[in-house]
Amino acid sequence: MNEILQGMIEAGRLIVTLDSDLIEISLRSLQVTVTAVLISSAIGLPLGAFLAVKRFRHRRAAIATLNALMGLPPVVVGLVVYLLLSRSGPFGVLGLLFTPSAMIIAQVIILTPLIASISHQTMRDMWAEYHDLLISLNTTRHQRIRALLWDGRRALLTASLAGFGRGIGEVGAIMIVGGNIDHATRVLTTAIALETGKGEFAVALALGFVLIALALAVNWVIHTLSRTEVGERW
């Protein structure tokens, strides 16, 4: 019990004094995850709107596949990206393995189906509401998608924040393709795993507190946006 208490006190000291390693790891985590979320949102949000608006032969199969991809095991994604980026892989010449870029690629593969699926559900409901109006205005498919994305921007931001919440806590794929290299690819989750294995509970707790704070901040933003949406409807 005393060891746990001492670890928590030391963790608090590291946070209050803005320990340089702690700040570096936290900023790298944010850099990787925010970049991956932006790329995933740029792909997933229009894809979700497209699936809501467009009717084609294998649409249901495409939606079912997208929903299934939400459950992709991160370690499998990490393994596939590792094989693609390794020296013997097709993209090995790029030298991306064990770099933040490889970590971003892995997170984009994990987060895009999640963001696309959530946005599709939102856009489907909006399309049911806007369908007659947009059809009567003789809009093109591109114009319909843009209108839905703009009017549903708050709900779509929630989808992106949900992606951020998953990405910031990712460890399996990040560990495989990043290698957890100090001052290079070490992020919050991989650092926690490493420090716990070394018995450095104070550092692990400090990193854990920062990770929890980020997760709580994301949930608070989602809650605030949801309440804003309810208020606007009334």
Residue pairs with C-beta under 8 A, 6 or more apart in sequence:
3 201
4 201
6 202
7 201
7 202
7 205
8 202
8 205
10 202
10 205
10 206
11 202
11 203
11 205
11 206
11 208
11 209
12 206
12 209
14 22
14 202
14 203
14 206
15 22
15 206
15 209
15 210
19 206
21 203
22 203
22 206
22 207
22 210
24 183
25 186
25 187
25 188
25 191
25 207
26 188
26 207
26 210
28 100
28 185
28 186
28 187
29 168
29 187
29 188
29 189
29 211
29 214
30 168
30 214
31 100
32 100
32 103
32 104
32 107
32 167
32 174
32 187
33 107
33 164
33 167
33 168
33 170
34 164
35 104
36 103
36 104
36 107
36 108
36 111
36 167
37 107
37 111
37 115
37 160
37 163
37 164
37 167
39 104
39 108
40 107
40 108
40 111
40 112
40 114
40 115
40 160
40 163
41 115
41 156
41 159
41 160
41 163
43 108
43 112
43 115
43 116
44 111
44 112
44 113
44 114
44 115
44 116
44 119
44 159
44 163
45 115
45 116
45 119
45 149
45 156
45 159
45 160
46 145
46 149
47 66
47 112
47 116
47 119
47 120
48 115
48 116
48 117
48 118
48 119
48 120
48 121
48 122
48 123
48 159
49 119
49 120
49 123
49 145
49 148
49 149
50 145
51 59
51 62
51 63
51 66
51 116
51 120
51 123
52 120
52 123
52 124
52 126
52 127
52 148
53 123
53 127
53 141
53 144
53 145
53 148
54 141
63 120
66 113
66 116
66 117
66 120
67 113
67 117
69 113
70 113
70 114
70 117
72 109
72 110
72 113
73 172
74 106
74 110
74 170
74 171
74 172
74 173
75 172
75 173
75 176
77 106
77 109
77 110
77 173
78 106
78 172
78 173
78 174
78 175
78 176
78 177
79 176
80 109
81 102
81 105
81 106
81 109
81 173
81 176
81 177
82 97
82 176
82 177
83 89
84 90
84 91
85 91
85 92
85 94
85 96
85 97
85 102
85 105
85 177
86 92
86 97
87 97
96 102
96 105
97 177
98 177
98 178
98 179
98 181
98 184
98 185
99 178
99 184
99 185
100 178
100 184
100 185
102 177
102 178
103 173
103 174
103 177
103 178
103 185
103 187
105 177
106 173
106 174
106 176
106 177
107 167
107 170
107 173
107 174
110 166
110 167
110 170
110 173
111 163
111 166
111 167
114 159
114 162
114 163
114 166
115 159
115 160
115 162
115 163
118 158
118 159
118 162
119 152
119 156
119 159
122 152
122 155
122 156
122 159
123 148
123 149
123 152
126 148
126 151
126 152
127 144
127 148
130 144
130 147
130 148
130 151
134 143
134 144
134 147
139 147
149 156
154 225
154 228
154 229
155 229
157 225
158 222
158 225
158 226
161 218
161 221
161 222
161 225
162 222
164 218
165 215
165 218
165 219
168 188
168 189
168 211
168 214
168 215
168 218
169 189
169 211
169 215
170 189
171 189
171 190
171 193
174 185
174 187
174 189
174 190
175 189
175 190
175 193
178 185
178 186
178 187
178 190
179 185
180 186
180 190
180 191
180 193
180 194
186 194
188 207
188 210
188 211
188 214
189 211
191 203
191 204
191 207
192 204
192 207
192 208
192 211
195 201
195 203
195 204
195 207
196 204
